[in-house]
Amino acid sequence: MIRQMRRFEILLPTEFNDGREVPRELLESAVKEVVDRFGAVSEEPEAVEGHWKTRGRVQQDSLSKIVLDVDDTDENREWMRQYKSRWKDKLDQLEIWLVSYKIEVE
């Protein structure tokens, strides 16, 4: 039976904007919050490099990606938007990338 779900992918910085390393415990706390809410999450702790341009300069980010598959409900989407907002503040970021898309699980 095919199950309709939504996948969320969140890119969390491994460094603060000033170049200091984000403590591993803080990133573990971000992952734990998702596990506590939904019961599971996948993490790609290897650095994902992000490149973006601002004010005429190319910036580089080191990121960790977490992936979560959940039922596609308004409640889950709202919780993820609030999660993004909380962690954007906790990690002192201008932005945190959160994407979602519908998936089919067989």
C-alpha positions in Angstrom: 0.0 0.0 0.0 1.3 3.5 -0.9 1.3 6.0 1.9 1.2 9.8 1.1 3.6 11.7 3.3 5.6 14.9 3.4 9.4 15.1 3.6 11.1 18.0 5.3 14.8 18.7 4.8 16.5 21.2 7.2 20.0 22.6 6.8 21.5 23.5 10.1 24.7 25.5 10.3 27.8 23.9 11.9 29.3 27.4 12.3 27.9 30.7 13.6 28.0 33.7 11.3 31.2 34.9 13.0 33.0 31.6 12.2 32.8 30.0 15.6 31.9 26.3 15.6 28.3 25.5 16.8 28.8 23.1 19.7 27.9 19.5 18.7 25.6 19.4 21.8 23.5 22.2 20.4 23.0 20.4 17.0 22.2 17.2 18.9 19.5 19.2 20.8 18.0 20.3 17.5 17.8 16.7 16.3 16.5 15.5 19.7 13.6 18.0 19.5 12.5 16.5 16.2 12.8 13.0 17.5 10.8 13.9 20.7 8.0 15.3 18.5 7.9 12.7 15.7 9.7 9.7 16.9 12.4 9.6 14.3 14.7 11.7 12.1 17.6 11.0 9.7 20.7 13.1 10.0 23.6 13.7 7.5 26.2 15.0 9.9 28.9 15.2 7.2 29.4 18.8 6.1 27.2 20.0 3.3 28.8 23.1 1.8 26.5 26.0 0.9 27.6 28.8 -1.3 25.6 32.0 -1.7 26.1 35.6 -2.7 25.3 38.7 -0.7 26.4 42.3 -1.1 28.6 41.3 -4.0 30.6 38.6 -2.1 30.3 34.9 -2.2 29.8 33.4 1.2 30.3 29.8 2.3 28.4 27.8 4.9 29.1 24.4 6.5 25.8 22.7 7.1 24.3 19.5 8.6 21.2 18.1 7.0 18.3 16.5 8.8 15.5 14.7 7.0 12.1 13.9 8.3 9.1 12.0 6.8 5.8 12.6 8.4 2.1 12.7 7.7 1.2 15.6 5.4 -0.9 17.7 7.9 -1.3 21.4 8.5 -0.3 20.7 12.1 3.0 19.1 11.1 3.8 21.9 8.6 3.1 24.5 11.2 5.2 22.7 13.8 8.1 22.6 11.3 7.8 26.4 10.6 7.9 27.1 14.3 10.9 24.8 14.7 12.8 26.7 11.9 12.0 30.0 13.6 13.2 28.7 17.0 16.5 27.3 15.7 17.1 30.4 13.5 17.1 32.4 16.7 19.1 29.9 18.8 21.8 29.6 16.1 21.8 33.4 15.4 21.2 32.9 11.7 19.9 35.3 9.0 18.1 32.3 7.5 17.8 28.5 7.9 16.8 26.6 4.8 13.7 24.4 5.3 12.2 22.6 2.3 9.3 20.2 2.1 7.7 18.1 -0.6 5.2 15.4 -0.9 6.5 11.8 -1.1 5.0 8.4 -1.6 6.2 5.6 0.7 5.7 2.1 -0.5 
